[in-house]
Amino acid sequence: MAVAWSSFLAAGVMEALVFAVVDPGDLRWFGAGPIELSAQAIYTVSFLIFWGVVALGASVALLLAGLPDESRPAAQAPGWPR
């Protein structure tokens, strides 16, 4: 839940920053025709994309922070090796 909530808040901030500068009506598909979605749909889709990207980044950071240190010997069961 730490990743989900923090990425949710970060996606909200990112969306506010992006759409303070970009008008959803001016968006184009890679330079071609305009996107045929309402402004609310563009806001929703972009929020979900931002949320997914931030959640992925936070998950990778949490995974890497939890990996064991290579310099320490791993904890072994008693009597190992036999």
VEXVOSE-127892 format. One record per residue: x, z, y of N, C-alpha, C, O, CB in turn. Coordinates in steps of 0.1 Angstrom, whole numbers, padded with zeros to 4 digits, always signed. Atoms other than C-alpha are relative to their C-alpha. Glycine has a CB too. Layout:
N
XZYXZYXZYXZYXZY ...
This chain:
82
+0008+0000-0012+0000+0000+0000+0009+0000+0013+0004-0005+0023-0009+0012+0000 -0009+0000-0012+0030+0005+0023+0003-0014+0004+0003-0017+0016+0013+0008-0003 -0002+0014-0003+0037-0032+0021-0012-0007+0006-0011-0014+0015+0006-0007-0012 +0013+0007-0004+0001-0043+0025-0004+0004+0014-0007-0005+0022-0011+0004-0010 +0004-0004-0014-0007-0022+0056+0010-0004+0010+0006-0008+0021-0002+0015+0000 -0010+0004-0011+0026-0028+0074+0000-0015+0002+0002-0019+0013+0014+0005-0005 +0000+0014-0001+0024-0065+0067-0013-0004+0007-0013-0014+0015+0001-0007-0013 +0013+0003-0007-0013-0065+0079+0002+0002+0015-0002-0006+0023-0011+0009-0006 -0002-0003-0014-0003-0049+0112+0010-0010+0006+0008-0015+0017+0005+0014+0002 -0010+0009-0005+0027-0072+0116-0006-0014+0002-0004-0021+0011+0012-0001-0009 +0007+0013-0001+0005-0103+0109-0009+0000+0012-0010-0010+0019-0008-0003-0013 +0008+0000-0012-0019-0092+0136+0008-0001+0013+0003-0008+0022-0008+0014+0000 -0009+0001-0012+0009-0088+0161+0005-0015+0001+0005-0020+0012+0012+0010+0000 -0005+0014+0000+0023-0122+0151-0010-0010+0005-0008-0019+0013+0005-0004-0014 +0010+0009-0004-0010-0139+0155-0003+0001+0015-0006-0009+0021-0013+0003-0008 +0003-0002-0014-0016-0124+0189+0011-0007+0008+0008-0013+0019-0001+0015+0004 -0011+0007-0007+0019-0136+0200-0001-0015+0000+0001-0022+0010+0013+0005-0005 +0000+0015+0002+0015-0171+0186-0011-0006+0008-0009-0016+0015-0001-0003-0015 +0011+0006-0006-0019-0177+0199-0002+0004+0015-0011-0001+0022-0013+0003-0007 -0001-0002-0014-0011-0163+0233+0007-0012+0007+0005-0015+0019+0007+0013+0004 -0008+0011-0005+0011-0194+0237-0006-0013-0005-0006-0023+0002+0014+0001-0005 +0005+0012+0006-0006-0220+0214-0015+0000+0000-0021+0010-0004+0006-0002-0015 +0015+0002+0000-0041-0233+0218-0004-0006-0014+0002-0017-0017-0005-0009+0012 +0003+0006+0013-0057-0239+0184-0006-0014+0000-0005-0022-0010-0010+0009-0007 +0005+0014-0002-0074-0271+0197+0011-0010+0001+0009-0022-0001-0009+0000+0012 -0011+0009-0001-0040-0286+0203+0009-0002-0012+0018-0010-0012+0009+0005+0012 -0008+0001+0012-0027-0282+0168-0002-0014-0007-0014-0019-0007-0003+0011-0010 +0001+0013+0007-0020-0314+0148+0006+0001-0014+0015+0010-0016+0008-0011+0008 -0006+0000+0013-0012-0322+0112+0013-0008+0000+0012-0020-0001-0010-0006-0011 -0013+0006+0000+0025-0330+0114+0001-0012+0009+0006-0023+0005+0004-0004-0015 +0000+0011-0009+0020-0352+0144-0011-0010-0001-0012-0019+0007+0013-0006+0000 +0010+0010+0002-0009-0371+0131-0013+0005+0007-0012+0009+0019-0003-0002-0016 +0013-0003-0006-0046-0364+0138-0002+0015+0002+0005+0023-0004-0011-0005-0009 +0003-0014-0003-0060-0331+0151-0006+0007-0013-0012+0001-0021-0009+0002+0012 +0006-0008+0011-0070-0303+0127-0015+0001+0002-0019+0005+0013+0007+0014-0001 +0015+0001-0001-0107-0306+0120-0006+0014-0004-0015+0014-0013-0006-0011-0008 +0006-0013+0003-0114-0268+0119-0004+0007+0013+0001+0003+0024+0010+0009-0008 +0003-0008-0012-0130-0244+0143+0011+0009+0004+0020+0012-0004-0014+0008-0002 -0010-0009-0005-0109-0221+0164+0001+0012-0009+0012+0018-0012-0001+0003+0015 +0000-0012+0009-0120-0191+0143+0006-0003-0014+0012+0006-0019-0015+0005-0001 -0006+0004+0013-0111-0209+0111+0015-0001+0001+0022+0004-0008-0006-0013-0006 -0015+0002-0002-0076-0217+0124+0006+0014+0002+0016+0017-0004+0003-0008+0013 -0005-0014-0001-0072-0180+0135+0000+0007-0014+0010+0014-0017-0009+0008+0010 +0001-0007+0013-0083-0168+0100+0011-0005-0009+0018+0003-0016-0014-0002-0006 -0010+0006+0009-0061-0192+0081+0014+0004+0004+0023+0007-0005-0001-0016-0001 -0013-0004-0004-0031-0185+0102+0003+0014-0002+0014+0018-0005+0002-0004+0015 -0002-0014+0003-0036-0148+0099+0004+0003-0014+0013+0010-0018-0012+0008+0004 -0003-0002+0015-0037-0150+0061+0014-0006-0003+0021+0000-0012-0011-0008-0008 -0014+0005+0003-0005-0172+0061+0010+0010+0005+0020+0013-0002+0001-0014+0007 -0010-0010-0005+0013-0147+0084+0000+0012-0009+0011+0017-0011-0004+0003+0015 +0001-0012+0008+0001-0118+0063+0008-0002-0013+0015+0006-0018-0015+0004-0003 -0006+0003+0012+0013-0135+0031+0015-0001+0001+0023+0004-0007-0005-0013-0006 -0014+0002-0002+0047-0144+0045+0007+0014+0003+0017+0017-0002+0003-0010+0012 -0005-0013-0003+0053-0109+0060+0000+0009-0012+0009+0016-0015-0008+0006+0012 +0001-0009+0012+0041-0092+0028+0011-0004-0011+0017+0004-0017-0014-0002-0007 -0011+0005+0009+0065-0114+0007+0014+0005+0005+0021+0010-0003+0000-0015+0000 -0013-0005-0005+0094-0105+0030+0001+0015-0002+0012+0020-0005+0001-0003+0015 +0000-0014+0002+0085-0068+0029+0002+0004-0015+0009+0014-0018-0012+0007+0006 -0002-0002+0015+0082-0069-0009+0014-0002-0005+0019+0006-0013-0010-0008-0008 -0014+0002+0004+0116-0084-0013+0009+0010+0005+0018+0015-0002+0004-0014+0005 -0008-0010-0006+0131-0059+0011-0002+0013-0008+0008+0020-0010-0003+0002+0015 +0002-0012+0008+0115-0030-0009+0006-0001-0013+0011+0009-0018-0016+0002-0001 -0006+0002+0013+0127-0045-0042+0015+0002+0002+0021+0008-0007-0004-0014-0005 -0015-0001-0001+0163-0048-0029+0004+0014+0004+0015+0018+0000+0004-0010+0011 -0003-0014-0004+0162-0013-0014+0000+0009-0012+0006+0019-0013-0009+0005+0011 +0001-0009+0012+0152+0001-0048+0009-0004-0011+0009+0003-0021-0014-0001-0004 -0009+0004+0011+0178-0017-0069+0011+0010-0001+0016+0016+0009+0006-0014+0002 -0011-0010+0001+0205+0006-0083+0013-0005+0006+0015-0017+0006+0001+0004-0015 -0013+0004-0006+0239+0007-0067+0009-0003-0012+0010+0004-0022+0006+0012+0008 -0008+0005+0011+0264-0012-0088+0013+0009-0002+0019+0009-0012+0005-0014+0003 -0012-0008+0001+0292+0013-0081-0002+0012-0008+0008+0018-0013+0005+0003+0014 +0003-0012+0008+0275+0042-0098-0003-0004-0014-0009-0014-0017-0012+0008+0006 +0003+0003+0014+0273+0043-0136-0015+0003-0002-0021+0012+0004+0008+0008-0010 +0015-0001+0003+0237+0039-0149-0002+0013-0008+0006+0017-0016-0005-0012-0007 +0004-0012+0008+0220+0070-0162-0003-0004-0015-0010-0014-0017-0012+0007+0006 +0001+0004+0014+0222+0069-0200-0007+0011-0008-0006+0023-0004+0013-0004-0006 +0007-0010+0009+0202+0087-0227+0011+0008-0006+0022+0004-0009-0009-0007-0010 -0010-0009+0007+0219+0117-0243+0004-0006-0014-0005-0011-0021-0006+0014-0002 -0005+0005+0013+0240+0107-0273+0003-0015+0000+0005-0021-0011-0010+0003-0010 -0003+0015-0001+0246+0071-0261+0014-0002+0004+0019+0006+0012-0010-0007+0010 +0003+0007+0012+0265+0053-0275+0003+0008-0012+0010+0018-0012+0008-0014+0000 -0002-0007+0013+0265+0064-0311+0011-0006-0008+0014-0001-0018-0013+0000-0008 
